[in-house]
């Protein structure tokens, strides 16, 4: 009788062990869930591909391998702001875990489209001024990210740099998009700095890519003495075209992002946009590990770079003042 009981117990234990082993094997065989990251850029893949690569590099540095423990869904608006809501809706339908997005326009569209999917922005000029966050320290809601910190008090520096480069200049042409969320801030700061230096300004509107050629033609008719380009995805996407125009017209030009100077613009002053995208990867990592966007402080750039293109200066017959050259973080020869 005792033997029978012992045998029954042994069989019961073996049965449980087998069940557990089968369960473990079944669990191991089931495909693990790979986080899916939606990426929306206002630019084209050709114009903004380096930013996506910077983001991917940031993920790789944190141990993520695309196709293994993370997947990407890139989308490109090609400079057309009206395409962004549709791209975001597409990603929401795909049930992405996080949306990474560029520009204030894109981030605002994402915030409007979803209050549950975390949104990480990169290359946003002033997220507080845009109304994206409650505060830099505690953003609130489902939106956070890496800011460029070039809101109020910044754009006047471009006017000062141009004036220092060409002391005799008395008028600038300004390319701007009045629909940009902080366009009024850029315009106001530029006008204040220009007035203080005795410089006249003429603003040329570009609301979408179709209007750029007309704006440049009008600048040419005005016989502009220098060109200042405010931040906007439309201009970033067409930076080579704008830089070539300035060289052809022998116009000193200044921009926010170094990519413009690398494309042939005379100079740029501002934070690194690719660094902003690389830093966005750290937000994705923290959110995937359980952090809430509302509790993740918005990062601001630690460094602003002055880049001067000496090759362009020679092409337009301009000598850069030595005291400006020594302050440059990088000189393109």
Backbone bond lengths (Angstrom), bond angles and torsions (degrees), N, CA, C in turn:
res aa  C-N    CA-C-N  psi(-1)  N-CA   C-N-CA  omega(-1)  CA-C   N-CA-C  phi
1 X - - - 1.466 - - 1.526 111.15 -
2 X 1.375 113.65 -46.30 1.477 119.31 179.26 1.513 110.59 -62.03
3 X 1.324 115.81 -41.15 1.480 119.86 179.21 1.514 111.35 -61.47
4 X 1.314 115.03 -40.32 1.462 118.91 -179.35 1.513 111.13 -64.40
5 X 1.348 115.26 -39.39 1.470 119.68 179.54 1.525 110.20 -65.30
6 X 1.355 114.61 -44.92 1.475 119.20 179.70 1.521 110.84 -61.60
7 X 1.324 114.80 -42.21 1.470 118.91 -179.93 1.527 110.88 -62.30
8 X 1.331 115.52 -39.56 1.471 120.31 179.74 1.529 110.63 -64.60
9 X 1.372 114.87 -40.20 1.460 119.15 179.40 1.524 111.31 -64.66
10 X 1.339 115.43 -43.07 1.469 120.37 179.49 1.521 110.38 -61.56
11 X 1.337 114.91 -43.08 1.466 118.46 179.23 1.527 111.53 -64.10
12 X 1.344 115.40 -38.13 1.477 119.46 179.01 1.518 110.74 -63.78
13 X 1.344 115.19 -43.82 1.472 120.06 179.36 1.518 110.27 -63.33
14 X 1.333 116.80 -44.28 1.464 120.56 179.34 1.523 110.59 -62.04
15 X 1.339 116.02 -38.69 1.453 120.64 179.79 1.531 110.67 -62.66
16 X 1.337 116.41 -44.12 1.467 121.61 178.70 1.521 110.62 -63.03
17 X 1.346 116.15 -44.09 1.471 120.99 179.58 1.517 110.57 -60.23
18 X 1.336 115.92 -43.88 1.463 119.67 179.36 1.522 110.94 -63.31
19 X 1.343 116.71 -42.90 1.462 120.54 178.93 1.527 111.49 -60.30
20 X 1.335 115.62 -44.09 1.472 119.79 178.90 1.521 111.46 -63.23
21 X 1.324 115.95 -41.35 1.465 120.17 179.97 1.520 110.87 -64.37
22 X 1.330 115.95 -42.77 1.463 120.01 178.55 1.519 110.56 -63.04
23 X 1.349 116.35 -41.27 1.467 120.74 179.78 1.528 110.87 -62.86
24 X 1.338 116.68 -42.00 1.466 120.74 179.26 1.523 111.16 -63.86
25 X 1.341 115.65 -41.73 1.468 119.91 -179.91 1.523 109.92 -64.77
26 X 1.333 115.90 -42.96 1.466 119.89 -179.70 1.520 110.86 -63.31
27 X 1.359 115.52 -40.51 1.472 119.71 179.75 1.522 110.54 -66.19
28 X 1.335 116.01 -39.89 1.470 120.09 -179.25 1.519 111.32 -67.40
29 X 1.342 115.44 -31.38 1.456 118.97 -178.04 1.518 113.14 -79.02
30 X 1.339 116.45 -21.34 1.459 119.01 179.62 1.528 110.06 -71.40
31 X 1.335 118.00 136.33 1.462 120.07 -179.22 1.525 110.94 -65.07
32 X 1.327 116.25 133.75 1.465 120.34 179.53 1.524 109.36 -76.11
33 X 1.320 115.30 149.26 1.456 121.16 -179.86 1.527 109.31 -74.44
34 X 1.306 115.64 124.11 1.465 121.42 179.18 1.527 108.18 -101.94
35 X 1.333 118.37 123.30 1.463 120.15 179.00 1.524 111.64 -57.84
36 X 1.323 115.03 136.19 1.465 120.77 -179.52 1.527 108.79 -109.79
37 X 1.334 115.43 124.60 1.462 121.18 -176.87 1.527 109.67 -109.55
38 X 1.323 116.29 121.30 1.454 120.71 174.20 1.522 109.99 -86.48
39 X 1.312 116.95 136.12 1.471 122.25 -178.19 1.524 107.86 -127.88
40 X 1.324 116.69 118.42 1.460 121.13 -179.02 1.533 108.93 -120.18
41 X 1.338 116.12 124.53 1.465 120.78 178.47 1.517 109.55 -119.48
42 X 1.326 116.06 141.85 1.457 121.01 177.60 1.521 111.48 -71.20
43 X 1.328 117.00 -22.08 1.453 121.63 -176.39 1.526 110.83 -88.28
44 X 1.326 116.04 -175.14 1.468 121.57 172.92 1.521 108.90 -89.11
45 X 1.318 116.59 168.04 1.468 119.69 177.58 1.523 110.80 -64.79
46 X 1.335 116.29 -32.28 1.469 119.76 177.84 1.523 110.63 -71.46
47 X 1.343 116.34 -41.25 1.461 120.20 -176.95 1.508 114.03 -77.73
48 X 1.334 117.74 -28.83 1.460 120.47 -175.75 1.508 114.52 -122.58
49 X 1.322 117.08 14.75 1.461 120.32 -179.07 1.516 113.40 -59.04
50 X 1.346 117.38 -32.95 1.461 120.31 -179.22 1.523 111.11 -67.75
51 X 1.341 117.12 -26.75 1.459 119.90 178.84 1.530 110.84 -73.70
52 X 1.329 116.51 -40.52 1.462 120.09 175.23 1.527 110.08 -62.63
53 X 1.327 116.38 -40.27 1.463 119.68 179.11 1.527 111.16 -66.07
54 X 1.342 117.46 -36.81 1.467 120.58 176.99 1.528 110.53 -63.50
55 X 1.330 116.29 -40.07 1.462 121.19 177.46 1.528 109.95 -64.65
56 X 1.322 116.46 -45.41 1.466 120.20 178.68 1.531 111.07 -62.11
57 X 1.325 116.06 -39.35 1.467 119.85 178.57 1.526 110.58 -62.94
58 X 1.342 116.14 -39.72 1.457 119.79 176.82 1.515 111.90 -62.16
59 X 1.338 116.82 -39.59 1.459 120.55 177.49 1.527 111.18 -65.89
60 X 1.329 116.30 -42.14 1.472 119.75 179.62 1.519 110.86 -61.96
61 X 1.319 116.49 -39.72 1.474 120.57 179.22 1.526 111.67 -62.65
62 X 1.337 116.09 -23.95 1.467 121.34 -179.57 1.528 112.32 -95.82
63 X 1.330 116.87 5.99 1.460 120.81 175.08 1.509 115.89 95.99
64 X 1.335 117.24 11.07 1.464 119.66 179.80 1.528 110.24 -93.54
65 X 1.324 114.41 134.52 1.458 120.83 178.81 1.525 107.93 -118.49
66 X 1.323 116.43 116.20 1.455 120.83 -177.17 1.527 110.33 -63.28
67 X 1.324 115.91 130.89 1.455 120.68 -176.96 1.512 112.76 91.05
68 X 1.342 117.34 -10.70 1.462 121.78 179.12 1.525 110.46 -112.62
69 X 1.356 116.73 -68.82 1.459 119.28 -179.88 1.526 113.09 -115.61
70 X 1.320 116.10 12.96 1.460 120.97 173.49 1.530 108.74 -161.71
71 X 1.340 116.94 151.70 1.465 120.47 175.93 1.518 109.02 -132.28
72 X 1.329 116.19 156.14 1.458 122.34 -175.09 1.519 110.52 -121.88
73 X 1.327 115.02 145.38 1.465 122.45 174.79 1.536 107.71 -129.32
74 X 1.353 118.51 83.29 1.474 120.14 -178.97 1.529 111.85 -77.44
75 X 1.335 115.63 142.86 1.458 122.65 176.23 1.527 108.67 -137.18
76 X 1.355 116.42 143.74 1.465 121.12 -174.48 1.523 110.54 -127.29
77 X 1.330 116.30 131.24 1.468 120.98 -179.17 1.518 112.45 -91.92
78 X 1.333 117.74 -9.99 1.473 122.73 177.62 1.534 112.98 56.28
79 X 1.329 116.57 32.38 1.455 120.92 177.39 1.513 114.68 86.18
80 X 1.339 117.93 -0.10 1.466 122.00 -177.93 1.517 109.01 -101.79
81 X 1.341 116.75 104.81 1.466 121.65 -176.82 1.521 112.22 -60.45
82 X 1.338 117.31 -33.23 1.458 119.99 -177.03 1.533 113.03 -67.92
83 X 1.339 117.16 -13.62 1.466 119.66 178.66 1.525 112.40 -81.90
84 X 1.325 116.57 -19.48 1.460 120.49 -171.74 1.526 113.70 -61.48
85 X 1.344 120.56 -47.82 1.470 118.95 179.58 1.524 113.65 -55.89
86 X 1.327 117.20 -37.83 1.459 120.34 178.30 1.516 112.17 -66.12
87 X 1.322 116.61 -39.00 1.467 120.68 178.59 1.521 110.71 -66.01
88 X 1.329 115.66 -40.40 1.465 119.98 178.50 1.528 110.62 -65.27
89 X 1.324 116.86 -42.68 1.478 120.77 177.76 1.524 110.93 -59.67
90 X 1.313 115.63 -39.01 1.466 120.79 178.42 1.525 110.80 -61.11
91 X 1.328 116.65 -42.86 1.465 120.99 -179.31 1.528 111.10 -70.05
92 X 1.323 116.84 -37.85 1.470 119.99 176.78 1.532 110.20 -62.53
93 X 1.331 116.02 -40.27 1.467 120.96 178.02 1.533 110.79 -63.30
94 X 1.327 116.86 -32.32 1.461 120.96 178.54 1.526 112.84 -78.59
95 X 1.339 115.54 -4.42 1.468 122.66 178.91 1.527 112.33 60.31
96 X 1.337 114.99 48.12 1.461 118.77 175.71 1.522 109.18 -65.89
97 X 1.335 116.07 156.12 1.464 120.71 -178.54 1.528 112.09 -85.26
98 X 1.325 116.35 -31.11 1.468 122.01 -179.46 1.523 107.77 -146.36
99 X 1.328 116.71 144.95 1.465 121.52 173.10 1.520 108.47 -111.24
100 X 1.314 116.60 122.20 1.470 122.76 173.98 1.519 106.71 -103.18
101 X 1.321 116.31 129.60 1.458 118.17 -170.61 1.523 111.28 -142.36
102 X 1.318 116.37 148.97 1.460 121.41 179.00 1.511 110.09 -103.43
103 X 1.313 115.67 155.79 1.457 125.19 173.16 1.521 112.60 71.95
104 X 1.315 115.22 152.74 1.461 121.30 178.93 1.522 110.93 -66.32
105 X 1.330 116.50 -39.21 1.467 120.39 179.66 1.525 110.57 -58.55
106 X 1.322 115.96 -45.81 1.455 120.37 179.51 1.515 112.53 -66.14
107 X 1.332 116.66 -42.38 1.462 120.33 -178.77 1.526 111.09 -65.85
108 X 1.321 117.04 -38.53 1.465 120.71 177.37 1.530 110.93 -64.37
109 X 1.336 116.12 -39.79 1.462 120.41 178.27 1.534 110.69 -64.83
110 X 1.332 116.12 -39.99 1.463 120.32 179.29 1.525 111.03 -66.92
111 X 1.323 116.41 -41.23 1.467 120.87 179.15 1.519 110.89 -62.82
112 X 1.324 116.46 -37.54 1.462 121.34 178.59 1.524 111.33 -70.42
113 X 1.332 116.31 -34.04 1.469 120.57 -174.10 1.520 113.38 -78.54
114 X 1.334 117.44 -29.74 1.463 119.55 -177.06 1.526 111.09 -148.38
115 X 1.314 114.56 141.35 1.468 119.98 175.17 1.526 110.52 -114.18
116 X 1.329 116.54 1.89 1.465 120.80 -177.04 1.528 113.29 -111.88
117 X 1.315 117.78 -37.57 1.465 120.38 178.58 1.533 109.04 -77.60
118 X 1.339 118.89 127.13 1.463 120.26 177.80 1.533 111.27 -60.82
119 X 1.326 116.05 137.71 1.464 122.58 178.90 1.523 108.33 -118.33
120 X 1.325 116.19 124.69 1.464 122.02 177.57 1.517 108.32 -113.98
121 X 1.332 117.05 120.22 1.461 119.37 -179.69 1.529 110.90 -99.66
122 X 1.325 114.12 153.65 1.463 122.23 172.46 1.522 107.03 -136.04
123 X 1.319 116.54 151.23 1.470 121.52 176.23 1.519 112.97 61.50
124 X 1.320 117.47 35.70 1.459 122.12 173.62 1.527 108.10 -97.68
125 X 1.313 116.43 127.76 1.461 120.53 -172.39 1.526 113.30 -64.33
126 X 1.329 117.30 -51.16 1.461 120.92 -176.85 1.525 108.79 -149.28
127 X 1.344 117.62 88.17 1.472 120.79 -172.84 1.528 113.78 -63.06
128 X 1.326 117.83 -30.15 1.465 119.27 178.55 1.529 110.39 -71.27
129 X 1.343 116.58 -44.61 1.456 120.94 178.97 1.528 110.80 -63.12
130 X 1.310 116.48 -33.78 1.463 121.08 179.38 1.534 112.40 -71.17
131 X 1.320 117.29 -18.26 1.459 120.19 -175.96 1.514 113.40 85.40
132 X 1.343 116.30 19.28 1.463 120.19 -179.47 1.521 112.16 -79.82
133 X 1.333 116.92 -30.70 1.463 121.57 -173.43 1.523 110.17 -133.34
134 X 1.335 115.08 162.50 1.461 120.93 176.90 1.522 110.36 -82.67
135 X 1.332 115.92 -40.40 1.466 121.34 177.20 1.515 108.63 -158.35
136 X 1.328 116.82 161.64 1.458 120.57 178.99 1.525 111.24 -66.77
137 X 1.324 117.03 -37.96 1.467 121.00 -176.35 1.528 112.28 -73.27
138 X 1.324 116.52 -40.42 1.467 121.44 178.96 1.522 108.13 -134.17
139 X 1.326 116.62 92.17 1.476 120.37 -172.74 1.523 114.53 -59.35
140 X 1.344 117.52 -33.91 1.451 120.18 -176.04 1.520 110.80 75.26
141 X 1.314 116.88 159.75 1.463 120.03 177.05 1.517 113.01 67.21
142 X 1.331 115.54 -151.19 1.470 121.11 -174.95 1.528 112.47 -112.67
143 X 1.346 117.29 16.43 1.465 121.30 -174.74 1.522 111.14 -121.99
144 X 1.321 116.32 132.41 1.467 122.68 172.81 1.526 107.86 -157.71
145 X 1.328 117.15 -179.46 1.465 118.71 178.78 1.509 113.83 156.47
146 X 1.338 114.77 -159.91 1.461 123.26 -176.46 1.523 109.53 -106.30
147 X 1.325 116.51 120.13 1.458 122.03 -177.44 1.519 111.18 -93.46
148 X 1.328 115.83 155.25 1.465 121.01 174.02 1.525 111.49 -90.44
149 X 1.338 117.43 -15.68 1.466 123.10 176.50 1.522 112.38 52.94
150 X 1.311 116.58 51.12 1.472 120.12 178.67 1.524 110.00 -125.88
151 X 1.307 115.49 46.85 1.456 120.19 178.29 1.511 111.21 -87.10
152 X 1.304 115.59 -129.37 1.455 121.93 -174.27 1.527 111.92 -59.85
153 X 1.317 116.27 135.52 1.458 121.65 177.13 1.509 115.17 88.38
154 X 1.352 117.57 2.39 1.466 119.36 -174.78 1.521 113.29 -102.48
155 X 1.317 117.95 -47.75 1.464 119.82 -169.43 1.522 113.45 -64.83
156 X 1.320 118.26 -19.55 1.458 120.05 175.42 1.518 112.94 -61.93
157 X 1.326 116.64 -22.78 1.467 120.53 179.66 1.523 111.58 -65.74
158 X 1.328 117.16 -32.07 1.468 119.52 178.79 1.530 110.64 -66.24
159 X 1.334 115.99 -38.84 1.467 120.62 176.97 1.524 109.81 -62.71
160 X 1.317 116.42 -45.09 1.466 121.06 -179.28 1.529 111.04 -61.96
161 X 1.338 116.86 -40.76 1.465 120.39 179.85 1.524 111.61 -65.04
162 X 1.318 116.76 -42.36 1.465 119.88 178.86 1.524 111.05 -65.13
163 X 1.312 116.50 -41.15 1.461 120.71 179.22 1.527 111.06 -64.48
164 X 1.320 115.96 -38.68 1.464 120.30 177.90 1.523 110.85 -67.77
165 X 1.322 116.15 -34.50 1.462 120.56 -179.53 1.518 111.35 -74.41
166 X 1.319 117.02 -40.00 1.474 121.97 -179.66 1.531 107.80 -127.11
167 X 1.332 117.81 81.49 1.473 121.29 -172.74 1.528 114.39 -57.33
168 X 1.328 118.32 -29.61 1.462 120.47 -175.37 1.525 113.79 -85.34
169 X 1.315 117.48 -4.99 1.459 120.08 -177.35 1.536 110.39 -66.82
170 X 1.320 116.12 140.45 1.466 120.49 -178.28 1.520 113.44 -121.72
171 X 1.335 116.95 -3.88 1.468 118.94 179.28 1.527 110.52 -151.83
172 X 1.311 115.17 143.91 1.463 122.74 177.02 1.518 109.39 -121.50
173 X 1.327 115.74 149.18 1.460 121.43 166.17 1.526 107.04 -101.09
174 X 1.322 116.16 139.38 1.469 120.95 -176.82 1.522 109.49 -122.84
175 X 1.328 115.96 121.39 1.466 121.08 172.26 1.523 107.93 -87.75
176 X 1.339 117.19 127.39 1.460 118.86 178.64 1.517 110.46 -150.96
177 X 1.314 114.72 158.47 1.459 121.74 175.25 1.527 107.66 -113.81
178 X 1.327 118.26 106.37 1.466 120.51 -176.52 1.523 113.97 -63.88
179 X 1.341 117.71 -13.38 1.468 119.71 179.08 1.522 112.10 -86.86
180 X 1.325 117.92 -7.04 1.468 121.08 175.72 1.528 108.27 -60.48
181 X 1.349 118.34 137.38 1.469 120.65 -174.62 1.529 115.86 -54.80
182 X 1.332 118.20 -29.13 1.469 118.58 176.98 1.529 111.14 -120.30
183 X 1.317 116.81 30.35 1.462 120.59 178.77 1.527 111.17 -57.97
184 X 1.327 116.13 -38.23 1.464 119.21 -178.91 1.520 111.33 -64.31
185 X 1.336 116.35 -33.73 1.472 120.22 177.88 1.522 109.84 -66.83
186 X 1.330 117.12 -46.67 1.466 120.62 178.55 1.522 111.02 -59.99
187 X 1.314 116.50 -44.96 1.463 120.89 -177.73 1.528 110.35 -63.32
188 X 1.327 116.68 -45.94 1.469 120.51 -178.01 1.533 111.53 -63.12
189 X 1.325 116.56 -46.46 1.463 120.16 -178.47 1.529 111.56 -66.37
190 X 1.324 116.42 -37.57 1.463 120.41 178.62 1.523 110.47 -65.97
191 X 1.311 116.86 -42.86 1.464 120.97 -179.88 1.529 111.66 -65.32
192 X 1.328 117.39 -40.82 1.466 120.89 179.57 1.520 111.13 -62.81
193 X 1.335 116.37 -44.89 1.462 120.26 -179.95 1.519 111.14 -66.49
194 X 1.335 116.69 -40.44 1.461 120.97 -179.90 1.531 110.88 -64.70
195 X 1.318 116.20 -42.30 1.468 120.09 179.79 1.516 110.91 -62.70
196 X 1.321 117.18 -41.36 1.464 121.27 -179.95 1.526 111.94 -63.59
197 X 1.340 116.25 -27.62 1.469 120.45 -178.13 1.529 112.26 -101.15
198 X 1.319 116.98 5.38 1.464 120.74 178.88 1.510 113.92 70.35
199 X 1.329 116.36 35.49 1.466 121.75 -177.54 1.525 109.78 -111.96
200 X 1.332 115.92 135.48 1.462 120.65 175.35 1.517 110.75 -89.26
201 X 1.327 116.23 145.46 1.460 121.25 -178.72 1.521 110.71 -120.46
202 X 1.333 115.14 145.74 1.457 120.79 172.34 1.523 107.26 -131.93
203 X 1.328 115.75 118.59 1.462 120.97 -176.23 1.535 110.38 -92.91
204 X 1.344 114.82 137.38 1.459 121.77 179.06 1.529 108.16 -123.11
205 X 1.336 115.35 117.57 1.459 121.23 -174.31 1.532 112.41 -80.35
206 X 1.330 114.41 138.73 1.465 121.50 170.65 1.521 106.52 -138.04
207 X 1.321 116.06 105.98 1.465 120.66 -177.97 1.529 112.75 -92.21
208 X 1.323 116.76 -23.13 1.458 120.75 178.31 1.531 107.90 -154.22
209 X 1.330 118.23 166.92 1.466 121.28 -174.88 1.529 114.28 -55.29
210 X 1.325 118.20 -29.59 1.466 120.55 -177.70 1.528 112.36 -64.57
211 X 1.327 117.64 -24.16 1.459 121.19 -174.45 1.524 113.68 -90.87
212 X 1.336 117.47 -6.82 1.461 119.72 -173.87 1.526 112.67 -66.11
213 X 1.320 117.94 -46.81 1.469 120.65 -179.18 1.531 111.54 -58.43
214 X 1.324 116.25 -41.05 1.470 120.29 179.44 1.522 110.61 -65.05
215 X 1.328 116.72 -42.78 1.463 120.61 179.50 1.523 111.47 -61.98
216 X 1.336 116.88 -43.37 1.462 120.19 179.22 1.532 111.13 -65.63
217 X 1.319 116.59 -37.92 1.468 120.45 177.61 1.525 110.66 -63.64
218 X 1.327 116.82 -38.21 1.459 120.86 178.58 1.526 111.62 -69.46
219 X 1.321 116.59 -36.22 1.466 120.33 175.86 1.522 110.03 -63.35
220 X 1.325 115.39 -40.36 1.466 119.76 178.28 1.526 110.69 -63.09
221 X 1.319 118.38 -40.92 1.462 122.09 178.86 1.522 112.10 -64.12
222 X 1.333 115.79 -31.30 1.467 120.52 -177.85 1.528 112.13 -78.71
223 X 1.335 117.17 -5.95 1.476 121.73 -177.67 1.528 110.33 52.92
224 X 1.336 114.93 52.49 1.463 120.99 -178.60 1.520 111.32 -59.74
225 X 1.336 115.54 149.97 1.467 120.67 179.83 1.523 111.63 -95.46
226 X 1.331 117.61 -23.19 1.465 121.85 179.59 1.522 108.31 -160.38
227 X 1.322 115.80 159.82 1.459 121.05 -175.23 1.523 110.53 -127.56
228 X 1.324 115.56 128.83 1.459 122.09 175.08 1.526 107.32 -119.11
229 X 1.332 116.86 130.47 1.461 121.26 -177.36 1.527 109.27 -117.87
230 X 1.326 116.73 118.25 1.454 120.66 179.53 1.528 110.16 -78.33
231 X 1.337 118.47 160.27 1.469 120.96 -177.37 1.523 112.08 -67.01
232 X 1.323 115.79 134.57 1.451 121.99 173.63 1.526 107.99 -172.25
233 X 1.338 118.18 140.51 1.459 120.42 179.47 1.530 114.01 -56.90
234 X 1.328 117.69 -33.28 1.465 120.38 178.70 1.524 109.92 -59.16
235 X 1.325 116.67 -43.62 1.461 120.62 -178.58 1.523 111.29 -73.57
236 X 1.324 116.38 -37.84 1.464 119.41 179.39 1.517 110.74 -61.64
237 X 1.303 115.75 -41.22 1.461 121.04 -179.12 1.527 111.79 -66.59
238 X 1.352 116.62 -27.17 1.467 121.79 -177.17 1.531 111.25 -113.08
239 X 1.322 117.23 30.06 1.474 120.39 -173.82 1.519 113.08 -63.14
240 X 1.324 117.81 -35.86 1.469 119.73 -179.84 1.531 110.07 -67.75
241 X 1.312 116.88 -41.70 1.462 120.74 178.67 1.535 110.48 -61.26
242 X 1.334 116.37 -43.41 1.469 120.80 -179.25 1.527 110.79 -67.65
243 X 1.323 117.09 -43.24 1.467 120.76 179.43 1.528 110.87 -63.24
244 X 1.316 116.99 -42.23 1.471 120.46 178.81 1.528 111.01 -63.72
245 X 1.330 116.29 -38.35 1.463 120.58 177.40 1.534 110.28 -61.60
246 X 1.330 116.57 -45.56 1.466 120.29 -178.86 1.521 111.52 -63.51
247 X 1.327 116.66 -38.55 1.470 120.14 178.11 1.524 110.15 -66.76
248 X 1.317 116.09 -45.03 1.464 120.33 -179.06 1.527 111.42 -61.12
249 X 1.317 117.04 -37.38 1.466 122.06 179.83 1.530 112.26 -89.61
250 X 1.347 116.08 2.31 1.478 122.33 -179.64 1.531 110.73 56.29
251 X 1.334 115.01 45.59 1.462 121.28 -178.44 1.528 111.12 -101.30
252 X 1.316 119.65 123.41 1.467 120.40 167.01 1.526 108.38 -60.82
253 X 1.317 117.30 136.04 1.465 119.85 -174.99 1.523 110.28 -138.48
254 X 1.328 115.10 149.09 1.467 119.38 177.27 1.521 109.73 -137.11
255 X 1.345 114.98 149.60 1.463 122.14 -172.58 1.521 109.44 -143.34
256 X 1.320 115.36 172.17 1.463 120.80 177.58 1.519 112.01 -82.33
257 X 1.329 117.10 -48.35 1.460 120.21 -169.91 1.523 112.80 -98.42
258 X 1.321 115.36 145.36 1.462 121.55 -179.09 1.527 112.00 -62.60
259 X 1.349 116.70 -25.75 1.465 119.76 178.92 1.534 111.56 -58.30
260 X 1.341 117.08 -29.58 1.462 120.66 177.21 1.531 110.39 -68.81
261 X 1.319 117.14 -44.57 1.469 120.41 178.18 1.522 110.25 -64.66
262 X 1.304 117.21 -37.83 1.463 121.11 177.76 1.520 111.30 -67.11
263 X 1.334 116.53 -26.40 1.468 120.56 178.60 1.523 112.43 -84.65
264 X 1.340 117.30 -5.17 1.471 120.31 178.37 1.512 114.86 122.15
265 X 1.353 117.80 -1.94 1.457 119.70 174.34 1.521 110.50 -65.66
266 X 1.325 117.39 154.56 1.472 119.90 -176.87 1.521 112.13 -65.90
267 X 1.324 117.21 -46.06 1.462 118.76 -178.33 1.527 110.59 -155.55
268 X 1.322 114.31 162.05 1.458 120.72 174.74 1.520 108.25 -142.15
269 X 1.318 114.50 149.85 1.459 119.55 175.64 1.518 108.40 -143.03
270 X 1.320 115.76 120.39 1.453 119.78 179.99 1.516 111.30 164.04
271 X 1.326 117.05 -174.98 1.461 121.32 178.60 1.521 110.84 -78.55
272 X 1.329 115.24 169.24 1.462 121.01 179.13 1.519 109.99 -85.35
273 X 1.328 116.64 121.57 1.459 120.51 179.57 1.534 111.01 -71.33
274 X 1.338 117.18 -35.63 1.468 118.89 178.90 1.526 110.78 -67.56
275 X 1.324 117.39 -34.43 1.462 120.53 176.54 1.525 110.17 -65.04
276 X 1.331 116.95 -36.53 1.461 120.65 177.81 1.530 110.62 -62.00
277 X 1.325 117.07 -40.37 1.460 120.63 177.74 1.525 111.30 -69.13
278 X 1.320 116.92 -38.65 1.466 119.25 178.23 1.526 110.60 -62.95
279 X 1.322 116.76 -39.77 1.457 121.02 179.11 1.524 111.88 -69.23
280 X 1.331 116.52 -27.43 1.467 119.43 177.93 1.530 111.03 -60.18
281 X 1.329 116.52 -28.57 1.459 120.39 179.65 1.529 111.63 -63.50
282 X 1.329 117.37 -31.81 1.473 119.43 179.80 1.531 110.41 -66.89
283 X 1.338 117.05 -32.56 1.467 120.30 176.74 1.524 110.49 -67.35
284 X 1.319 116.12 -42.84 1.464 120.13 178.41 1.523 110.08 -59.31
285 X 1.305 116.21 -44.04 1.465 121.59 179.97 1.532 110.87 -60.20
286 X 1.327 116.38 -47.25 1.476 119.77 -178.27 1.524 111.89 -65.67
287 X 1.323 116.68 -39.55 1.466 120.06 -179.97 1.527 110.79 -67.36
288 X 1.331 116.90 -41.17 1.464 119.89 178.18 1.521 111.59 -64.11
289 X 1.333 116.55 -24.59 1.465 120.73 179.16 1.524 112.30 -91.58
290 X 1.356 116.58 6.29 1.454 119.34 172.28 1.511 116.86 114.55
291 X 1.322 118.52 -6.83 1.465 120.66 -179.94 1.526 110.51 -71.63
292 X 1.332 116.19 150.35 1.465 121.65 177.67 1.520 109.78 -98.48
293 X 1.334 117.65 135.65 1.467 120.27 179.09 1.528 112.93 -52.90
294 X 1.329 116.80 -36.55 1.466 121.31 -178.01 1.522 112.64 -59.40
295 X 1.349 115.85 -25.02 1.468 120.28 -175.72 1.526 113.31 -102.18
296 X 1.337 117.77 -0.74 1.462 120.99 -177.46 1.528 109.97 -96.87
297 X 1.337 118.76 110.76 1.469 121.56 -178.02 1.530 112.18 -58.99
298 X 1.307 115.61 144.44 1.467 121.16 176.54 1.527 108.97 -73.78
299 X 1.324 115.86 127.61 1.466 120.43 178.17 1.524 109.92 -84.06
300 X 1.340 114.93 146.71 1.449 120.98 174.60 1.522 108.62 -119.63
301 X 1.323 117.89 153.35 1.471 120.09 -176.43 1.522 112.01 -63.58
302 X 1.318 114.85 146.12 1.459 120.44 179.45 1.523 112.06 -91.94
303 X 1.345 115.90 -15.91 1.466 118.62 -174.77 1.526 110.54 -144.25
304 X 1.333 115.11 141.75 1.459 122.32 173.55 1.526 107.86 -115.54
305 X 1.317 116.40 133.17 1.464 121.39 -173.19 1.524 112.19 -108.76
306 X 1.318 115.27 136.89 1.460 121.64 170.56 1.523 107.33 -103.94
307 X 1.319 116.45 119.46 1.467 121.57 -179.59 1.518 108.76 -121.43
308 X 1.324 115.64 130.52 1.465 121.44 -178.70 1.520 109.13 -120.98
309 X 1.325 115.85 132.30 1.458 121.48 179.15 1.528 108.74 -98.95
310 X 1.328 115.85 98.30 1.474 120.61 -178.76 1.521 111.66 -68.11
311 X 1.315 116.65 -31.33 1.465 120.16 178.39 1.526 109.61 -61.20
312 X 1.329 115.98 -43.59 1.464 120.26 178.08 1.515 111.14 -66.30
313 X 1.338 116.70 -39.90 1.470 120.59 178.85 1.526 110.70 -57.20
314 X 1.327 116.32 -42.00 1.470 120.32 179.02 1.526 110.87 -67.04
315 X 1.330 115.63 -38.33 1.469 119.46 -178.92 1.526 112.29 -64.12
316 X 1.328 117.30 -33.19 1.463 119.97 -178.42 1.527 111.72 -99.06
317 X 1.341 116.09 6.97 1.463 120.61 176.00 1.514 114.35 71.59
318 X 1.326 116.93 37.45 1.464 121.43 -176.12 1.528 110.40 -117.13
319 X 1.315 116.38 136.65 1.461 121.72 174.82 1.522 108.58 -101.27
320 X 1.325 116.72 121.72 1.460 121.28 179.96 1.531 108.98 -78.79
321 X 1.325 118.90 128.74 1.472 121.60 178.49 1.526 110.97 -55.53
322 X 1.336 117.14 134.81 1.474 120.52 -177.95 1.531 113.45 -55.95
323 X 1.337 116.91 -38.62 1.476 118.78 -178.22 1.531 111.83 -66.64
324 X 1.329 116.73 -23.58 1.466 120.17 176.13 1.530 110.37 -80.43
325 X 1.322 115.56 -38.33 1.470 119.83 179.23 1.523 112.00 -61.43
326 X 1.340 117.11 -40.94 1.466 119.43 -177.02 1.533 111.61 -69.38
327 X 1.336 117.12 -19.50 1.463 120.70 178.90 1.519 112.22 -87.48
328 X 1.328 116.68 -10.61 1.461 120.32 -176.85 1.528 111.01 -69.39
329 X 1.326 115.75 138.96 1.459 120.53 175.56 1.524 110.85 -79.39
330 X 1.334 114.93 -24.38 1.465 119.14 178.10 1.512 108.63 -153.16
331 X 1.314 115.78 137.71 1.470 121.91 176.87 1.522 107.96 -119.24
332 X 1.330 116.13 122.91 1.468 121.51 179.07 1.527 107.68 -92.51
333 X 1.327 116.27 121.44 1.470 120.47 -176.72 1.520 110.46 -110.58
